[in-house]
Amino acid sequence: MKTEAFYREGEGEPMVLLHGFTDTWRGWTPVLPLLTPHHDVFAPTLPGHYGGEAFPAGTRISIPTSLDMIERQLDAHGIGQAHFVGSSLGGWLSLELAGRGRALSVVGLCPAGCWEHGPAPRMVLMYFRRNDLLFKIGQPLGLLAPVARRPRTRALALREIVTRPVTAEAAYTMFYGAANCTVAPDAIRLAASGDMFGDLPDIDCPVRIVYATRDWLIRWPQHYSMICRQLPEADYVALEGLGHLVMSDDPELVTRTILEVTAPDRVAGLAIA
């Protein structure tokens, strides 16, 4: 399976979409046709992830190095400031880039790293450790496609991150991307050590933090205690009944939730729910 390193389409103010850990830019597929009429959308695959830029030889994944590499991508594509929308790990990276002066606004969708300092939550570590092991076993045996094709097995595999059915194609794309995420073992160890995330930077743009009431990985309110303390004036929005990958569970609702921040003058006339 081959994939492009990034997606870019649309018109209007620039918007950068940053996906979650072990995913690729294709995780944004459900919302892309809804966002591109309103924004010039740039969705890169994160460094070290399948199809994305590799870390330099001898360099292990870290938040600062990832940010430096993303900024070089933005510069190469002529993007100075933009609206940032980030899912999970991409949500934290978006907040960090706002601290670097890159953001017109930030919408974090179930962002990672918002808990108090220390190791990542137990459920997060268990989920990614289990998947890393299963993909190492399953990909050489040719099991990714069969698991994705069968509704019951793909629902079982994705039970922690979605609440609504996904297509076999979408499931396979997620599985393949995760199985070929070269930085997964190092990132899991870093998250377990407690050294992956630190304090939030100073942010002077509008911030909306979106949490999902059926997100079993990053749970409200316990896993948002640090960000609530450090960003008390941010806008906190609950999406009822959705899982961790909110853009997969309800693309129309998520698009509206984003555009209320990035293009509020356009929301009233939207045909989406």
Protein Blocks (a to p, Z undefined) as FASTA:
>chain_A
ZZdfbdcededjdddddddehiafklmmmmmmmmmmmpccdddddehiahiacddehiac
dfklmmmmmmmmmmmnopabdcdddehjlmmmmmmmmmnopafbdcdehighiacedddd
fklmmmmmmmmmmmmmmmmnopmmmmmmpmklmmmmmmmmpcbdcdfklmmmmmmmmmmm
mklmmmmmmmmnopmbccddddfbdcdddddfklckbccfklmmmmmmmmmmbccdddeh
iafklmlmmmmlmmmmmmmmmmmmlmmmpcbZZ
